[in-house]
């Protein structure tokens, strides 16, 4: 494993853990290996690779990933229970996330314990993990709904016992970016010297925004999943977080984005969750332009309507012909087919294109255009 820059933003991808917790998703060992290898190849620094406490099969799966000798650090998810941590040790990992519920609603209605019990459990589990020389992220489940002063107590315990970082989890995806920023900033200020990690869910459609807000507030680690897989509405999408860091924040996390589409399709196939054409960053049609104004602008200079080059993520630009197309887009597509129209023929043919697109309720393919050309010739 390569050493981390102590000032860099670290991507911890949890596709193989939280992503696989998507209802109905199961990865085979071969698929896990393929996904892990590609995540490693593009430069993802840390991979959360499973839950060894689930049993022998999961332990063997994690061990197989360990045996790959990846550059990325492999980390496993564990309850704050000695038996879970021992299962991770037996699987061969040297880094663990030990998770415990930290909100009062979870403490009372899930654990049926009290805050004192949570603090004691943290001390026991963290002490055991550090006694075995493990790298430890302390995961605060439902931290977004927890009392901030209680979180400070837990962070101080974690720091004092040698934890390497604290995972601030918006487990139910209930925060907005402003609240995320405020809460992470508060913890960063109150407990300096302990790295923070943000783990966000997309229940309100704000997982990526909240992940970025957490980083803006001082978190160094961010959890992602490919395509935004994860419990319920999913997690912050790897491809969205990385591109947002690069283009909205001016932060390069060192990930090779040119293989994002390839990775997205691999995970889409393995998860039996095809990637929607309109999926941000990696969808097949996110660089498709139809309206005349936009097509003209892109053809004159792509930067007019593209925030980044589609090749940066492994996509191509598409000029689509449909109801809203204009003559510049039409001429561009016809030129690709070696078809030239006289100036007086362009607008009438454009009207045919728009009409046919409305009839078909979709953009026109090259074969559709050739059919229209044949119909035009026959009608002449």
C-alpha positions in Angstrom: 0.0 0.0 0.0 1.3 3.5 -0.9 1.6 5.9 2.0 -1.0 8.7 2.1 -0.3 12.4 1.8 -1.3 13.7 5.2 -2.9 16.7 3.6 -4.6 15.1 0.6 -8.3 14.3 0.3 -8.7 10.5 0.5 -11.4 8.7 -1.4 -12.7 5.6 0.6 -14.9 3.7 -1.8 -17.5 1.4 -0.2 -19.1 -0.1 -3.3 -18.1 -3.6 -2.0 -19.7 -3.0 1.4 -22.4 -0.3 1.5 -22.9 -0.7 -2.3 -23.6 -4.4 -1.9 -26.1 -3.6 0.9 -28.4 -2.2 -1.8 -31.5 -4.3 -1.5 -31.2 -7.2 -3.9 -27.5 -6.6 -4.9 -25.0 -9.5 -4.6 -21.5 -9.5 -6.0 -19.8 -12.7 -6.9 -16.2 -13.1 -5.8 -15.0 -12.7 -9.4 -17.0 -9.4 -9.6 -15.6 -8.2 -6.3 -12.1 -8.8 -7.6 -12.8 -7.1 -10.9 -14.3 -4.0 -9.2 -11.5 -3.9 -6.6 -8.8 -4.1 -9.2 -10.3 -1.3 -11.3 -10.8 0.9 -8.3 -7.2 0.4 -7.4 -6.0 0.9 -11.0 -7.7 4.3 -11.3 -6.1 5.4 -8.0 -8.8 5.1 -5.4 -6.8 5.2 -2.1 -9.0 3.1 0.1 -11.6 0.3 -0.5 -14.1 -0.7 2.2 -14.3 -4.3 1.1 -16.8 -6.2 3.3 -18.0 -7.3 6.7 -16.0 -10.4 7.9 -18.3 -10.9 10.9 -21.0 -12.1 8.4 -19.3 -15.5 8.3 -16.7 -17.8 6.7 -17.7 -17.0 3.1 -17.4 -13.3 3.6 -14.0 -13.7 5.4 -12.7 -15.8 2.5 -13.9 -13.1 0.1 -12.1 -10.4 2.0 -9.0 -12.6 2.3 -9.0 -13.0 -1.5 -9.0 -9.2 -1.9 -6.2 -8.9 0.6 -4.2 -11.5 -1.4 -4.4 -9.3 -4.6 -1.7 -7.0 -3.1 -3.4 -3.8 -4.2 -2.0 -0.4 -3.6 -5.3 0.7 -2.0 -5.7 0.2 1.7 -8.4 -2.4 2.4 -10.7 -1.6 5.3 -13.6 -3.6 6.7 -16.8 -2.6 8.5 -17.4 -3.9 12.0 -19.7 -3.3 14.9 -17.9 -2.1 17.9 -17.6 -5.6 19.1 -14.4 -7.6 19.8 -15.7 -10.6 17.9 -16.3 -8.6 14.7 -12.9 -7.0 14.9 -11.3 -10.4 15.4 -13.0 -11.7 12.3 -11.5 -8.9 10.4 -8.0 -9.7 11.8 -8.6 -13.3 10.7 -9.4 -12.2 7.2 -6.1 -10.5 6.9 -6.9 -6.8 6.9 -4.9 -4.2 8.9 -7.6 -1.4 8.9 -11.1 -1.5 10.3 -14.1 0.8 10.7 -15.7 0.1 14.1 -19.3 1.4 14.0 -21.5 2.3 16.9 -24.8 4.2 17.1 -24.4 7.7 18.5 -27.8 9.4 18.2 -30.1 9.3 21.2 -32.9 7.8 19.1 -30.6 4.9 18.1 -29.2 4.5 21.6 -32.6 4.3 23.2 -34.7 2.5 20.6 -32.1 0.4 18.7 -29.4 -0.5 21.3 -31.7 0.0 24.3 -28.7 1.3 26.2 -27.5 4.8 27.4 -24.7 7.1 26.5 -22.4 5.7 29.2 -22.7 2.3 27.6 -21.8 3.7 24.2 -18.7 5.4 25.6 -17.6 2.2 27.4 -18.2 0.1 24.3 -16.1 2.5 22.3 -13.2 2.2 24.8 -13.4 -1.6 24.8 -13.6 -2.1 21.0 -11.1 0.7 20.1 -8.7 -0.5 22.8 -8.8 -4.1 21.4 -8.3 -2.8 17.8 -5.3 -0.6 18.7 -3.8 -3.4 20.8 -3.7 -5.4 17.6 -2.0 -2.6 15.7 -5.0 -1.9 13.4 -5.7 1.4 11.6 -9.0 2.5 13.0 -11.8 4.6 11.7 -14.5 5.1 14.4 -17.8 5.1 12.7 -20.6 7.3 14.2 -23.8 5.8 12.9 -26.5 8.4 12.7 -24.1 11.1 13.7 -26.1 13.6 11.8 -28.9 13.3 14.4 -26.6 13.0 17.4 -26.1 15.7 20.1 -23.0 17.5 19.1 -21.6 17.8 22.6 -21.9 14.0 23.0 -20.1 13.6 19.6 -17.3 15.7 21.0 -17.0 13.4 24.0 -16.8 10.4 21.7 -14.2 12.1 19.5 -12.1 13.0 22.5 -12.2 9.3 23.7 -11.3 8.2 20.2 -8.4 10.6 19.9 -7.1 9.7 23.3 -7.1 6.0 22.6 -5.3 6.4 19.3 -8.1 6.2 16.7 -7.0 7.4 13.3 -10.1 9.1 12.2 -13.9 9.6 13.0 -16.5 8.8 10.4 -19.4 11.3 10.5 -22.4 9.4 9.1 -25.5 11.0 7.7 -27.0 7.6 7.9 -30.5 8.6 6.9 -29.5 11.3 4.4 -31.4 14.0 6.3 -28.9 16.8 6.2 -28.5 19.6 3.7 -25.1 20.9 2.7 -25.2 23.9 5.0 -26.0 21.8 8.1 -23.3 19.3 7.1 -20.8 22.1 6.8 -21.7 23.5 10.2 -21.6 20.2 12.0 -18.3 19.0 10.5 -16.8 22.4 11.1 -17.9 22.3 14.7 -16.3 18.9 15.3 -13.2 19.9 13.4 -12.8 23.0 15.7 -13.6 21.3 19.0 -11.5 18.2 18.5 -8.4 19.1 16.5 -5.8 16.5 15.7 -8.3 13.7 14.7 -9.1 13.3 11.0 -12.7 13.4 10.0 -14.5 11.3 7.4 -17.9 12.0 5.8 -20.3 9.2 4.9 -23.5 10.5 3.2 -26.7 9.0 1.9 -29.0 10.2 -0.8 -32.4 10.0 0.7 -33.1 13.6 -0.1 -30.9 13.7 -3.2 -28.1 15.5 -1.5 -25.4 12.9 -0.9 -22.9 14.3 -3.3 -23.5 17.9 -2.1 -23.2 16.9 1.5 -20.0 15.0 0.8 -18.5 18.1 -0.8 -19.8 20.3 2.1 -18.1 17.9 4.6 -14.8 18.2 2.7 -15.1 22.0 2.5 -15.6 22.0 6.3 -12.3 20.1 6.9 -13.0 16.4 6.5 -10.1 14.6 4.8 -11.8 11.3 4.0 -15.0 10.8 2.0 -17.0 7.7 1.4 -18.3 6.9 -2.1 -19.9 4.1 -4.1 -19.8 3.6 -7.9 -23.0 4.8 -9.4 -24.2 5.9 -6.0 -25.2 2.4 -4.9 -26.1 1.8 -1.3 -28.8 1.4 1.3 -32.2 2.8 0.3 -31.5 5.8 -2.1 -27.8 5.1 -2.1 -24.6 6.9 -1.2 -22.5 9.7 -2.7 -21.4 8.5 -6.2 -17.7 8.1 -6.7 -17.8 9.7 -10.1 -19.8 12.7 -9.0 -17.7 13.4 -5.9 -14.4 13.2 -7.8 -15.6 15.4 -10.7 -17.2 17.9 -8.2 -13.9 18.1 -6.3 -12.0 18.7 -9.5 -14.3 21.1 -11.3 -16.3 22.8 -8.5 -13.6 22.9 -5.7 -10.3 22.9 -7.6 -9.2 19.8 -5.7 -7.6 16.9 -7.6 -7.9 13.7 -5.5 -5.6 11.8 -7.9 -8.1 9.5 -9.5 -7.9 8.6 -13.2 -11.3 9.7 -14.3 -10.9 8.5 -17.9 -12.1 5.0 -16.9 -15.2 6.2 -15.0 -17.7 5.0 -17.7 -15.9 1.6 -17.9 -16.1 1.3 -14.1 -19.7 2.5 -14.0 -20.8 -0.1 -16.5 -18.9 -2.9 -14.8 -20.7 -2.1 -11.5 -24.0 -1.6 -13.3 -23.8 -5.0 -14.8 -22.5 -6.8 -11.7 -25.3 -5.2 -9.5 -28.0 -5.8 -12.2 -28.7 -2.0 -11.9 -28.1 -0.6 -15.4 -26.8 3.0 -15.5 -29.5 5.4 -16.6 -28.7 7.4 -19.8 -29.1 10.6 -17.8 -26.9 9.6 -14.8 -24.7 12.5 -13.8 -21.1 12.3 -15.1 -21.3 8.8 -16.6 -24.7 8.5 -18.3 -24.6 7.7 -22.0 -26.6 10.8 -22.9 -25.2 13.4 -20.5 -23.2 15.0 -23.3 -26.0 14.7 -25.9 -27.2 18.0 -27.2 -30.5 18.5 -29.1 -31.7 22.1 -28.9 -30.6 24.3 -31.7 -29.1 27.0 -29.5 -27.0 24.6 -27.5 -25.9 22.5 -30.5 -24.7 25.6 -32.3 -22.8 26.8 -29.2 -21.1 23.4 -28.6 -20.1 23.1 -32.3 -18.6 26.6 -32.2 -16.8 26.0 -28.9 -17.5 23.0 -26.6 -16.8 25.0 -23.5 -19.9 27.1 -24.2 -22.1 24.3 -22.9 -19.8 21.7 -21.4 -18.4 22.0 -17.9 -15.7 19.5 -18.8 -14.5 17.5 -21.8 -16.6 14.3 -22.1 -13.4 12.3 -22.8 -12.3 13.1 -19.2 -14.7 10.4 -18.0 -14.7 8.2 -21.1 -17.7 9.6 -23.0 -18.2 11.2 -26.4 -20.1 14.3 -27.4 -23.4 13.6 -29.3 -25.4 16.0 -31.5 -28.9 14.7 -31.4 -31.6 15.5 -33.9 -35.1 15.9 -32.6 -38.0 18.2 -32.0 -35.8 21.1 -30.8 -32.9 20.8 -33.2 -31.7 23.6 -35.4 -30.0 23.7 -38.8 -26.4 23.7 -37.4 -26.9 20.4 -35.7 -28.6 19.0 -38.8 -25.8 20.1 -41.1 -23.3 18.6 -38.7 -25.0 15.2 -38.6 -25.6 15.2 -42.4 -21.9 16.0 -43.0 -21.0 12.9 -41.0 -23.0 10.9 -43.5 -21.4 12.7 -46.5 -24.8 14.3 -47.3 -24.9 17.9 -48.6 -28.1 19.9 -48.9 -28.5 23.1 -50.9 -29.2 26.1 -48.7 -32.8 26.3 -49.8 -33.4 22.6 -48.8 -32.2 22.8 -45.2 -35.2 24.3 -43.5 -37.8 22.1 -45.3 -35.7 19.0 -44.4 -35.4 20.3 -40.8 -39.2 20.4 -40.6 -39.3 16.8 -41.8 -36.8 15.9 -39.0 -38.8 17.5 -36.3 -42.0 16.0 -37.5 -40.6 12.4 -37.6 -39.0 12.8 -34.2 -42.3 13.8 -32.7 -44.0 10.8 -34.4 -41.4 8.4 -33.1 -41.1 10.2 -29.7 -37.3 9.8 -29.8 -34.2 11.4 -31.5 -33.4 10.3 -35.0 -30.7 7.8 -35.7 -28.5 7.8 -38.8 -30.7 5.2 -40.4 -33.7 7.4 -39.7 -32.0 10.3 -41.5 -31.2 8.1 -44.5 -34.9 7.0 -44.7 -35.9 10.6 -44.6 -33.5 11.4 -47.4 -34.9 8.5 -49.5 -38.5 9.7 -48.9 -37.5 13.2 -49.9 -36.0 11.9 -53.1 -39.0 9.8 -53.9 -41.3 12.8 -53.3 -39.3 15.0 -55.6 
